[in-house]
Structure formats: C-alpha cells, structure tokens
Amino acid sequence: MIAALFVERGGVYWDLPGVDPWDEERDARKYDGPWAVVAHPPCSRWCRLAGLVEARWGHMRGEDGGCFESALRAVRQFGGVLEHPAFSDAWAAFRLPVPSRYGGWQGGLCGGFSCYAEQGRYGHPAKKATWLYAYGRSRPSLLWSHDPDQKSTSLVSWCGNHVSIAERRPRVGKAKAAATPIAFRDVLIEIARGAK
C-alpha cells in the first residue's frame, strides 16, 4: 500500500488497488503514515511563474499553506517520492539537492536524492520538465535526457516553456498541463513501493 498525496479526485491515482489517495478535501497535510508516499504538492507558489502570481494576485512566493513542507516531511518520514516543476524555488528553500538536467540521481546531505525528468518522455503532450525528490532505497533509472525548449517538438504548456516570443506552437490547457501521464505515475508508484 502507498499513499498518493495532493492528488486530484477522480485522477490517475484514484480507485487504484494498493493506493490511498489524498485530495484537497482529505487535506494531505494531515497524512500521518504509515505507508510510503507519492506526493504532488501544489506548485503555483514555487514555480517559475511564482513572481507573476505574486505580482498579479498578491499570493506570496512560497506561501502554500505548508503543503510542500508537509509533503517533504511525509516523504522523509515514510519514504517515497515528491514531484514538482523543474527549477522549483522549494528546492532552495528546503535545501534539497539540485539535479542535473542530463540524468541520474543527485544525493544530498539530507539523505535524499533528486533528479530531473521530462514527463513528455512518458506520454505527456508537453515537455513538462520535472524535479523529483526521493527518500528511501528505490531510485530506478528513468528516461534520462534533456531537450532544450527551443529544440523540443512538444507542445508548450500553459505555464510556459522558454521559447521565443514569435513561436506559435499550440499550447495545452491548464488541466491537461497539470495531469500526470499513466506511465510516469507508474514510475512514481514503483519508487514509493520500493522505498522501504
């Protein structure tokens, strides 16, 4: 059994055998074990657009109601993996090891490991550059590599890959951009199940 924290009701973790999903209604910040976790804490206060969100709506960078902190605590206490957008400001705020874009797990003094992955390699319609933080024994090889945004043929997500202003590639909507591909979900579940 594993717990899937900060997931969408009815999403890819819902109604899976051996997965206890925690959506907004259950409040994943209250998770207190005992199973290893896959955590997807909200990212809008930590991602590359956090400054825009702060300037436009007044939501302060990093102020996510303790969601990231509680997800990190659960991963460290029970084992598992945390997923966030690449270049998340949370990595610096919580002193997590910064991953290389070119593959492999980077260990930190905290005992955890980080890596860079692109969810487009697992079926997402956009590149969706992602950082993972894993704690525990399981750190499998992933589909390592990095496509520069300018060379990627993937769709550009709503929260923006870095492309030239004149580029006219189609964009995916917010819901589709936020979705986790089944193949990537399965890798994250594998990491959590092998954590202990």
N, C-alpha and C positions, 0 to 999 in steps of 0.2 A: 504494500500500500504506500502511496505517496500523497502529499497534499499539493494542490495547484493553487497558489495564492495570487490574488489580484487578477482574476480571470473573468471573462465575460460570461454571464448566464446564457446558456444555450450555445456557447462557443465550442472550440475544438477540444477542450478538456472536459466538457460536460457529458455526463452519462457514460464515462469510460470505466470499465471494470478496473478496480485497483487504484482509482484516482478520486480523492476527496476534494472537490472544487470549492474555493472560497471566492465569492463575488463581492461586489460592493455592499450588498445587503447583509452578508455574513460578517463583513469587516475583517479582512485578513490581518489587520494589525493585532487582532486578539488571538491569532493562532499560537497555541502553546504545546505543540507536539502531538503525538510522539514521532510522526513519520518524517522522512526526508522530504524536501520541498522543491518544486519548480516555482519560482517567483517572477512575476511580471509587474513590478510596481509602476504606478503612473509616471510618465516621463516629462510632461509639459513644463514642469518647474526646473528640469535639469538638462534638457536637450539644447541643441544649438540655437533653437528659437526662444529659449527662456528669456532672453533680454527683450525680444519683441513682445512676448506675452506680458512681461513686467511693464514695459512702456505703454502698451495699448490697453491692458485691462487692470494693471496695478497688482497683479499676482506676483509676489516677490520670488525671485530666483531661489530655489532650494526649499521653499516653504510648501511642503506637500502633506502636511498633517502627520508627519512621522512615518509615511508609507515606506519610503526607501529604507530608512533606519530599521523598521520592524522586519522588512523582508531580509535585509542583511543579517540581522540578529537570528532569524529563523534558519537561514542557510548555514550560518556558523554553528548554531546550537544542534541542529538536527541533520545537517548535511544536505547537499543538493546543489542547485544552480539558480542564479539570478540573471535575468536578461534585461538589457537596457539599450537605448540607441548608442551607437559608436560616438565617442567623444563626449559622453555624458559628464557634466560637471560633478556628478555624485562621486565619480572615481577620485577626484582630487579632494573633495570634502571629507571622504571617509578613508582616504589614504590607501586606496586599492591599487594593486599593480597594474600599470598601463600596458595593454597588449600591443604586440607588433601587428601591423597590417598584413604581414607576409606569412603568418601561420605559427602554430604552436602555442602552448600554454606558458604564460609568464608567472613565475612564483613570486609571492610577496612575503614580507616579514610576518604578516598576519596569519600565515599558514594556508591561505587560499591561493587560487590560480585564476588568471584572467586570460581571455583570448578574444580575437577578432573573428567574426564570421559574417558572411553576406547571405541573408535569407533568400535572395534571388536564386542562389545555387540549390535551394531546397524547394523551389516552386513558387516563391512569392513573385508577383508581377513586377515589383520594383527591386532595385538592388538591396535595399533595407540593410545597410551596414549596422552591425550589432556588436556590442561587447557583452561577454558572458563572464560571470564570476562564479567559480565552483569551489566547493569546500567538501572534502572527503576523498575517498580513494579513486573514484571514477573520473577520468579525464580522457575520453576517447579522441582519436583523430577525427577531424572534421574535414569538410571540403574546403581546405585552406586555399586562399589566394585573394588577391585584391584587384578589382577593376577600377582604374581611375574613373571618376564620374564622367569626364569628357569622352572616354572611350567606351563606356558602358552602353549596351543596346537596350538595357532595361528601361521600363517606364520610370519616370521621375515621380517620387511620392509627394504627397501634399505638403509634407514638412521640409521638402527641398533637398535634393542632392545639389552639389555645387556645379552649376553649368553656366554657360554664357547667357547673357540676357536675351540674346536673339534666338536661342534654341527653342524649338517648338515641339518637342516630344510630348506625347499625351501624358496626362497625369492621372494617377489613381485617386479615388476619393478617400476621405478620412477613415471610414470604416474598413475599407479594403487595405489601406496602408497599415492600419493597426493590427490586422489579422496575422496570426501565426500559421504558416503552412504546416500541414499534417506531418510531412517528413521531418521538419525542424522540431515540431512538438515531440515527435518520437525520439529524437536525439536527446532532447532535454529530459524527457522521462527516463531514458536509459542512464543519463548522468545521475539523476536523483536516485534511481533504484540501485545503482552501484556505489552510492556514496558511503555506505556503512560497511 
